Amino acid sequence: MSTNRIKEIVKEKYGQAALRVKSGGSTCCDASPSTVSGCDPITSSLYDSSQAEQIPEEAMLASLGCGNPTALATLNAGEVVLDLGSGGGIDVLLSARRVGPTGKAYGLDMTDEMLALANENKRKAGLDNVEFLKGEIENIPLLDSSVDVIISNCVINLSADKDKVLREAFRVLKPGGRFAVSDVVTRGEISSAIRQSALLWVGCVAGALEDREYHSKLASAGFEQIQIEPTRVYRVDDAREFLSGHNIDVDSLAPQVDGKFMSAFIRAVKPMATQSCCPPTCCN
């Protein structure tokens, strides 16, 4: 499947998800209507009640993630945070409260409907240190070395050019900046039926990287101190839920994915800038 086709599918399905929330519904990673309690196991029970109280209900209903990067990432007052694929804005709004009025939280999304929803949630939250940007995570519209922390919630796996995403993340991070994202990763060989399903790209599964490959790509982009920490491993019953409805023989395929998909928290650091020259006393 071409990069452009994947992008079109993701944009269409996430746009539909935003419209469903605006009309009073909610949605999950597979972009099918549901209530919050009916979400698939990848997207359910990610935020606690104290976090829910800090944000508009629509931001919670539009959550399409596979983890909670704001709970796991270290965010300090005055820092600049960027959320790649910010959707309805839940992680941006939570981050903005943590970095405070002297910091800033950016959200980047390519879907007009999600951006409209996010800006409405920003208005309801009454936060001045938030800005939502339209763009693609493969081409981040921010300056070099302008961000302290990059977060993302089950979005990088949707990109067909993950190397470019990680290079862009490295570019906009300041020296010493942190990469702290939640994403779906795999371990072991995955059936081609999963990899080739267009709908499952939107369902946070087909585009997932193998954990060792994720580590390698981060290193190639220049990151150091790379850690991949599984936060939930999906079993056969979970697979049955997120594969149903996609014209896939769940009974035959579910055992093949047992324990091979997981949500993970992925950390990495951009090295501090190296000294390009030395004082006259040490140079020859």
HULINHU-V618930 format. One record per residue. N is the residue number from 1. PHI is phi in whole degrees, 0 to 359 (none if undefined). NEAR is the number of other C-alpha atoms within 10 Angstrom. Layout:
N_PHI_NEAR + N_PHI_NEAR
//
This chain:
1_none_9 + 2_288_8 + 3_301_10 + 4_296_10 + 5_294_12 + 6_300_19 + 7_297_17 + 8_297_11 + 9_295_15 + 10_298_24 + 11_298_19 + 12_297_15 + 13_291_18 + 14_284_26 + 15_295_19 + 16_298_19 + 17_298_28 + 18_296_29 + 19_295_18 + 20_296_19 + 21_295_22 + 22_298_17 + 23_269_8 + 24_102_9 + 25_260_17 + 26_210_26 + 27_206_26 + 28_232_26 + 29_300_27 + 30_274_25 + 31_59_21 + 32_249_16 + 33_299_16 + 34_193_15 + 35_266_12 + 36_301_18 + 37_292_8 + 38_264_13 + 39_297_21 + 40_290_20 + 41_295_18 + 42_289_29 + 43_257_23 + 44_271_18 + 45_58_15 + 46_263_16 + 47_237_16 + 48_273_10 + 49_295_8 + 50_294_8 + 51_287_15 + 52_299_14 + 53_289_10 + 54_272_13 + 55_226_21 + 56_299_18 + 57_301_14 + 58_296_22 + 59_292_25 + 60_291_22 + 61_296_23 + 62_272_28 + 63_295_28 + 64_239_28 + 65_276_27 + 66_240_29 + 67_197_27 + 68_223_25 + 69_298_25 + 70_291_23 + 71_278_15 + 72_257_14 + 73_280_20 + 74_274_11 + 75_238_21 + 76_243_15 + 77_304_14 + 78_88_15 + 79_276_19 + 80_256_24 + 81_242_27 + 82_235_30 + 83_257_27 + 84_277_28 + 85_75_26 + 86_280_29 + 87_55_33 + 88_285_31 + 89_98_33 + 90_304_31 + 91_284_29 + 92_293_31 + 93_294_28 + 94_294_17 + 95_293_29 + 96_300_26 + 97_292_20 + 98_284_19 + 99_277_19 + 100_75_18 + 101_295_15 + 102_274_11 + 103_254_20 + 104_210_24 + 105_236_28 + 106_259_24 + 107_238_27 + 108_241_25 + 109_211_24 + 110_259_21 + 111_256_22 + 112_303_16 + 113_295_20 + 114_292_27 + 115_296_23 + 116_297_17 + 117_296_21 + 118_297_27 + 119_292_16 + 120_293_17 + 121_293_22 + 122_300_24 + 123_299_13 + 124_294_13 + 125_284_15 + 126_69_12 + 127_259_16 + 128_264_13 + 129_260_20 + 130_235_24 + 131_217_19 + 132_258_21 + 133_246_17 + 134_267_16 + 135_169_17 + 136_251_17 + 137_290_23 + 138_278_19 + 139_218_12 + 140_287_20 + 141_277_14 + 142_226_16 + 143_287_10 + 144_303_14 + 145_51_16 + 146_244_16 + 147_232_24 + 148_275_23 + 149_221_26 + 150_251_25 + 151_241_26 + 152_193_28 + 153_228_26 + 154_62_28 + 155_237_25 + 156_302_25 + 157_297_23 + 158_279_24 + 159_281_20 + 160_274_19 + 161_229_13 + 162_292_20 + 163_300_18 + 164_293_16 + 165_302_21 + 166_289_22 + 167_295_18 + 168_294_19 + 169_300_30 + 170_298_26 + 171_299_20 + 172_279_22 + 173_287_26 + 174_288_21 + 175_306_18 + 176_87_17 + 177_291_24 + 178_247_27 + 179_255_24 + 180_216_25 + 181_236_27 + 182_262_29 + 183_203_29 + 184_269_32 + 185_232_28 + 186_237_24 + 187_223_16 + 188_90_12 + 189_287_10 + 190_243_15 + 191_304_12 + 192_296_9 + 193_297_12 + 194_286_18 + 195_299_14 + 196_264_13 + 197_277_18 + 198_298_17 + 199_297_19 + 200_285_21 + 201_298_24 + 202_284_24 + 203_272_25 + 204_69_26 + 205_240_27 + 206_297_24 + 207_271_26 + 208_293_25 + 209_277_21 + 210_292_18 + 211_301_22 + 212_292_14 + 213_291_13 + 214_301_21 + 215_300_19 + 216_296_15 + 217_293_18 + 218_297_27 + 219_296_16 + 220_296_13 + 221_286_18 + 222_115_16 + 223_285_24 + 224_232_17 + 225_52_12 + 226_280_18 + 227_224_15 + 228_236_20 + 229_246_14 + 230_300_17 + 231_250_16 + 232_199_17 + 233_259_17 + 234_267_16 + 235_257_16 + 236_302_17 + 237_297_12 + 238_295_18 + 239_300_24 + 240_301_19 + 241_291_15 + 242_278_21 + 243_265_21 + 244_295_13 + 245_86_12 + 246_246_13 + 247_56_8 + 248_243_15 + 249_288_13 + 250_299_18 + 251_298_13 + 252_277_8 + 253_268_17 + 254_306_20 + 255_298_15 + 256_287_15 + 257_254_21 + 258_302_17 + 259_76_17 + 260_262_19 + 261_251_26 + 262_206_24 + 263_279_25 + 264_218_25 + 265_258_25 + 266_245_27 + 267_244_23 + 268_199_23 + 269_228_22 + 270_279_26 + 271_301_17 + 272_296_10 + 273_300_9 + 274_277_7 + 275_290_6 + 276_282_5 + 277_213_8 + 278_245_9 + 279_301_6 + 280_305_7 + 281_291_6 + 282_246_7 + 283_264_7 + 284_252_5
//
